[in-house]
């Protein structure tokens, strides 16, 4: 799991651990009203108009920029692009909560780091355990079980865990403007994919419900699985603590080619880990749209970029200015950030 931990950013996990060692709660449900305006949560002009112009051009039959529906591929990073990622990646929050849940079955953890630090709510002890400790946590919480059991654990966690700042279920902290964009693209003949460094099985649990993106359109980092027949004759896949594929940085274009098989014409990210995905998308012929979500809203969400340990946006931000990519300023370009507390997925 070593490469997977690096992709999640070791310092990000450590820096956010203190606020995420306890977050009980319940999941809310509701209804999102249909809108005649496809992007009602985007402010007029700027990125909104660029999106409308781009989609209008590629979907206009007979126009010089027309793109056949089969080629209308749109890819989106997940953490920090479709849902929040601060103060720690949500999958890391899941792993820390799993340590606490499993602690009664492992009394030896009370005296063993890094588990002792998690159980006692001591982020300094967790930090002192370093990368080796984080590898132990990931192995203990993500491997040694069937994929079906893992999926159930993730689903249960999403129903009960709550974000430490917003006191909302994690999967309600999706971005309302991006939900609108996904719906608008699909209504315009696009096929939408997630391409993220997050664990593919973790994301597939909620992606269809949260974003309307089915599991077969999720590309993510993955560990190896082993096929087995259980004693009752049931075939299962057992998760192992071995990395198969890391979908981050230069791994994202490889993942797109491997799992999608078509170069996208639209790509959205929010960090340096998405830079190569946008470069790969930009390298094709014909019209292209490259977008970055810039987290500038400390009041409604978080403000961070070049120095952040989570979702660092530095080199990609410079490249966006040089290449004319669209940078979405969260504070200025979004009327709303999250859906209301009561909502239903698209």
C-alpha positions as CSV (number, residue, x, y, z in Angstrom):
1,X,0.0,0.0,0.0
2,X,3.1,2.3,0.1
3,X,2.3,4.1,-3.2
4,X,-1.3,4.5,-2.3
5,X,-0.4,6.3,0.9
6,X,1.9,8.7,-0.9
7,X,-0.9,9.5,-3.3
8,X,-3.2,10.4,-0.4
9,X,-0.4,12.7,1.0
10,X,1.0,11.6,4.3
11,X,1.1,15.0,5.8
12,X,-2.5,15.6,4.9
13,X,-3.6,12.6,6.9
14,X,-1.5,13.6,9.9
15,X,-2.5,17.3,9.9
16,X,-6.2,16.5,9.7
17,X,-6.3,13.6,12.2
18,X,-7.0,15.6,15.3
19,X,-10.4,16.9,14.1
20,X,-11.5,13.6,12.6
21,X,-11.0,11.1,15.3
22,X,-14.7,11.3,16.3
23,X,-17.6,12.3,14.1
24,X,-20.9,10.5,14.8
25,X,-24.1,11.3,13.0
26,X,-26.9,10.3,10.6
27,X,-27.4,10.8,6.9
28,X,-30.0,13.3,5.6
29,X,-32.2,12.9,2.5
30,X,-34.1,15.3,0.2
31,X,-35.1,16.7,-3.1
32,X,-33.3,18.9,-5.5
33,X,-35.6,20.9,-7.8
34,X,-35.2,20.8,-11.5
35,X,-34.1,24.0,-13.1
36,X,-34.7,25.5,-16.5
37,X,-31.3,27.1,-16.2
38,X,-28.8,24.3,-16.5
39,X,-26.3,26.0,-14.2
40,X,-28.3,28.1,-11.7
41,X,-25.6,28.0,-9.0
42,X,-23.0,29.5,-11.3
43,X,-22.6,33.3,-11.4
44,X,-23.2,35.0,-14.8
45,X,-20.2,35.3,-17.2
46,X,-16.8,34.0,-16.6
47,X,-16.5,30.2,-16.3
48,X,-20.2,29.7,-16.6
49,X,-20.3,31.3,-20.0
50,X,-17.2,29.5,-21.2
51,X,-18.9,26.2,-20.3
52,X,-22.1,27.1,-22.0
53,X,-20.3,28.2,-25.1
54,X,-18.1,25.1,-25.3
55,X,-21.0,22.6,-24.8
56,X,-23.1,24.6,-27.3
57,X,-20.4,24.4,-30.0
58,X,-19.5,20.7,-29.6
59,X,-23.2,19.7,-29.5
60,X,-24.4,21.7,-32.5
61,X,-24.9,19.3,-35.4
62,X,-23.5,20.7,-38.5
63,X,-21.3,23.2,-36.7
64,X,-17.5,23.4,-37.4
65,X,-16.8,22.3,-33.8
66,X,-19.4,19.5,-33.6
67,X,-18.2,16.4,-31.8
68,X,-20.0,13.1,-32.2
69,X,-21.7,11.9,-29.0
70,X,-19.4,8.9,-28.8
71,X,-16.5,11.3,-28.5
72,X,-18.0,13.6,-25.9
73,X,-16.1,12.2,-22.9
74,X,-15.8,14.3,-19.8
75,X,-13.5,13.4,-16.8
76,X,-13.6,14.7,-13.3
77,X,-11.3,14.4,-10.4
78,X,-13.2,13.6,-7.2
79,X,-11.6,15.0,-4.0
80,X,-11.7,18.7,-4.1
81,X,-13.4,18.8,-7.5
82,X,-16.7,17.0,-7.0
83,X,-16.8,17.0,-3.2
84,X,-14.8,18.6,-0.4
85,X,-11.4,17.2,0.8
86,X,-10.5,19.3,3.8
87,X,-9.2,18.9,6.5
88,X,-8.3,15.4,5.3
89,X,-9.3,13.2,2.4
90,X,-12.6,11.5,3.3
91,X,-11.3,8.1,2.6
92,X,-8.6,8.7,5.2
93,X,-11.3,9.8,7.6
94,X,-13.0,6.4,6.9
95,X,-9.7,4.6,7.7
96,X,-9.3,6.4,11.0
97,X,-12.8,5.7,12.0
98,X,-12.4,2.0,11.1
99,X,-9.5,1.8,13.5
100,X,-11.7,3.0,16.4
101,X,-14.5,0.6,15.4
102,X,-12.1,-2.4,15.2
103,X,-10.2,-1.5,18.4
104,X,-12.4,-3.8,20.7
105,X,-11.3,-6.8,18.6
106,X,-7.7,-5.8,18.9
107,X,-6.8,-5.2,22.6
108,X,-3.1,-5.1,21.6
109,X,-3.8,-1.9,19.8
110,X,-4.1,0.0,23.1
111,X,-0.4,-0.3,23.5
112,X,0.7,-0.4,19.8
113,X,1.3,2.7,17.6
114,X,-0.1,4.0,15.4
115,X,-3.4,2.5,16.5
116,X,-2.9,3.7,20.1
117,X,-2.6,7.3,18.8
118,X,-5.8,7.0,16.8
119,X,-7.8,5.4,19.7
120,X,-6.6,8.0,22.2
121,X,-7.1,10.9,19.8
122,X,-3.4,11.8,19.8
123,X,-2.4,13.0,16.3
124,X,1.2,13.7,17.5
125,X,1.7,10.1,18.3
126,X,0.1,9.2,14.9
127,X,2.5,11.6,13.2
128,X,5.5,10.1,15.0
129,X,4.7,6.7,13.6
130,X,5.3,8.1,10.1
131,X,4.6,6.4,6.8
132,X,5.0,2.9,8.3
133,X,2.2,3.6,10.7
134,X,-0.1,4.8,8.0
135,X,0.6,1.7,5.9
136,X,-0.4,-0.4,8.9
137,X,-3.7,1.6,9.2
138,X,-4.6,1.2,5.6
139,X,-3.8,-2.5,5.6
140,X,-5.9,-3.0,8.8
141,X,-8.9,-1.2,7.4
142,X,-8.9,-1.9,3.7
143,X,-7.6,-5.4,3.2
144,X,-8.2,-8.9,4.5
145,X,-12.0,-8.9,3.6
146,X,-14.2,-9.5,0.6
147,X,-15.1,-6.6,-1.6
148,X,-18.7,-7.1,-0.6
149,X,-17.9,-6.7,3.1
150,X,-15.8,-3.6,2.3
151,X,-18.5,-2.0,0.3
152,X,-20.9,-2.5,3.1
153,X,-18.6,-0.9,5.6
154,X,-18.2,2.1,3.4
155,X,-21.9,2.4,3.0
156,X,-22.5,2.2,6.7
157,X,-19.9,4.8,7.4
158,X,-21.4,7.2,5.0
159,X,-24.8,6.8,6.7
160,X,-23.4,7.6,10.1
161,X,-20.2,9.6,10.0
162,X,-20.3,13.4,9.9
163,X,-17.8,16.0,8.9
164,X,-16.1,17.7,11.9
165,X,-16.7,21.3,10.7
166,X,-20.0,21.1,8.8
167,X,-21.7,18.4,10.9
168,X,-23.1,16.8,7.8
169,X,-22.7,13.4,6.2
170,X,-19.6,13.3,4.1
171,X,-21.5,12.5,0.9
172,X,-23.7,15.5,1.3
173,X,-20.6,17.7,0.9
174,X,-20.7,17.4,-2.9
175,X,-20.5,20.7,-4.8
176,X,-23.9,21.9,-6.1
177,X,-22.4,23.7,-9.1
178,X,-20.6,20.5,-10.2
179,X,-23.7,18.4,-9.8
180,X,-25.4,20.9,-12.2
181,X,-22.5,20.7,-14.6
182,X,-22.6,16.9,-14.6
183,X,-26.3,16.9,-15.3
184,X,-25.9,19.5,-18.1
185,X,-23.2,17.6,-19.8
186,X,-25.2,14.3,-19.7
187,X,-28.2,16.1,-21.1
188,X,-25.9,17.4,-23.9
189,X,-24.8,13.9,-24.9
190,X,-21.6,13.6,-22.8
191,X,-20.5,10.6,-20.9
192,X,-19.1,11.6,-17.5
193,X,-16.4,9.7,-15.7
194,X,-14.6,10.1,-12.3
195,X,-10.8,9.8,-12.6
196,X,-9.4,10.1,-9.1
197,X,-6.5,8.9,-6.9
198,X,-9.1,7.7,-4.4
199,X,-9.8,4.0,-4.0
200,X,-12.0,2.8,-6.8
201,X,-14.1,0.5,-4.6
202,X,-14.5,3.3,-2.0
203,X,-15.8,5.7,-4.6
204,X,-18.1,3.2,-6.4
205,X,-20.2,2.8,-3.2
206,X,-21.5,6.4,-3.5
207,X,-20.7,7.7,-7.0
208,X,-24.0,6.8,-8.7
209,X,-26.1,8.0,-5.8
210,X,-24.1,11.2,-5.3
211,X,-23.3,12.2,-8.9
212,X,-25.3,10.0,-11.2
213,X,-22.1,8.3,-12.3
214,X,-22.4,4.5,-12.5
215,X,-19.6,2.3,-11.1
216,X,-18.3,1.3,-14.5
217,X,-17.5,5.0,-15.1
218,X,-15.3,5.3,-12.1
219,X,-11.5,5.1,-12.5
220,X,-9.4,5.1,-9.4
221,X,-6.5,3.6,-7.5
222,X,-6.9,-0.1,-6.8
223,X,-5.4,-2.9,-4.8
224,X,-5.1,-6.5,-5.8
225,X,-8.0,-8.9,-5.2
226,X,-8.0,-12.7,-5.0
227,X,-10.8,-14.9,-6.2
228,X,-11.9,-17.5,-3.7
229,X,-14.8,-19.9,-3.2
230,X,-16.1,-19.8,0.4
231,X,-17.1,-22.9,2.3
232,X,-20.7,-22.6,1.3
233,X,-19.8,-22.4,-2.4
234,X,-20.1,-18.6,-2.8
235,X,-17.5,-17.0,-5.1
236,X,-15.9,-13.9,-3.6
237,X,-13.1,-11.4,-4.2
238,X,-10.7,-11.0,-1.3
239,X,-9.0,-7.6,-0.9
240,X,-5.2,-7.9,-0.5
241,X,-2.7,-5.3,0.9
242,X,-1.0,-5.0,-2.5
243,X,-1.2,-2.1,-4.9
244,X,-2.4,-2.8,-8.5
245,X,-2.8,0.7,-9.9
246,X,-2.2,4.3,-8.7
247,X,-4.5,6.8,-10.5
248,X,-2.7,10.0,-9.6
249,X,-0.5,12.5,-11.5
250,X,0.9,10.7,-14.6
251,X,-1.2,7.7,-13.7
252,X,-4.4,9.5,-14.6
253,X,-3.7,9.6,-18.4
254,X,-2.7,5.9,-18.2
255,X,-6.0,5.2,-16.3
256,X,-8.0,7.1,-18.9
257,X,-6.4,5.1,-21.8
258,X,-6.7,1.8,-19.9
259,X,-10.2,2.0,-18.6
260,X,-12.0,4.5,-20.9
261,X,-10.2,4.1,-24.2
262,X,-11.0,7.5,-25.6
263,X,-9.2,10.8,-25.0
264,X,-11.6,13.2,-23.2
265,X,-12.6,16.6,-24.6
266,X,-13.4,18.0,-21.2
267,X,-11.5,17.6,-17.9
268,X,-11.9,19.2,-14.5
269,X,-9.5,19.0,-11.5
270,X,-8.4,21.0,-8.6
271,X,-4.8,20.2,-7.8
272,X,-1.3,19.4,-9.1
273,X,-2.3,15.7,-9.1
274,X,-4.7,16.5,-12.0
275,X,-2.2,18.4,-14.1
276,X,-1.3,15.5,-16.4
277,X,-5.0,14.6,-16.9
278,X,-5.6,18.1,-18.1
279,X,-2.5,18.1,-20.3
280,X,-3.6,14.7,-21.8
281,X,-7.0,16.1,-22.6
282,X,-5.6,19.3,-24.1
283,X,-3.3,17.3,-26.4
284,X,-6.1,16.0,-28.6
285,X,-7.4,17.6,-31.7
286,X,-10.6,19.7,-31.9
287,X,-12.3,21.7,-29.2
288,X,-11.2,21.1,-25.6
289,X,-12.2,22.4,-22.2
290,X,-9.8,22.3,-19.3
291,X,-11.0,23.5,-15.8
292,X,-9.6,23.8,-12.3
293,X,-11.6,24.5,-9.2
294,X,-9.7,27.0,-7.1
295,X,-10.6,26.9,-3.4
296,X,-10.9,30.5,-2.4
297,X,-13.9,30.5,0.0
298,X,-12.8,30.2,3.6
299,X,-16.3,31.2,4.8
300,X,-18.5,28.7,2.9
301,X,-15.8,26.0,2.4
302,X,-12.0,26.4,2.6
303,X,-9.3,28.6,1.1
304,X,-6.1,26.9,0.0
305,X,-3.8,26.4,-2.9
306,X,0.0,26.5,-3.2
307,X,1.0,25.6,0.4
308,X,-1.8,23.2,1.2
309,X,-1.0,19.6,2.4
310,X,-4.3,18.5,0.9
311,X,-5.2,19.3,-2.7
312,X,-2.1,21.5,-3.4
313,X,-2.7,23.7,-6.4
314,X,0.6,25.2,-7.5
315,X,2.2,24.1,-10.8
316,X,-1.2,23.4,-12.3
317,X,-2.4,26.9,-11.4
318,X,0.7,28.4,-13.2
319,X,0.1,26.2,-16.2
320,X,-3.6,27.2,-16.3
321,X,-2.5,30.8,-16.7
322,X,0.0,30.0,-19.4
323,X,-2.3,27.8,-21.4
324,X,-5.6,29.6,-20.9
325,X,-7.3,26.9,-18.9
326,X,-10.5,27.9,-17.1
327,X,-10.0,28.5,-13.3
328,X,-13.2,28.5,-11.3
329,X,-12.9,30.9,-8.3
330,X,-15.2,29.2,-5.8
331,X,-15.9,32.5,-3.9
332,X,-16.7,34.5,-7.1
333,X,-18.0,32.0,-9.5
334,X,-20.3,29.9,-7.4
335,X,-23.5,31.2,-5.8
336,X,-23.8,28.1,-3.7
337,X,-21.2,25.5,-2.7
338,X,-23.1,22.6,-1.1
339,X,-26.7,21.4,-1.7
340,X,-29.1,22.2,1.1
341,X,-29.1,19.8,4.1
342,X,-32.1,18.0,2.6
343,X,-31.4,16.9,-1.0
344,X,-31.5,13.9,-3.3
345,X,-28.7,12.9,-5.6
346,X,-29.2,13.3,-9.4
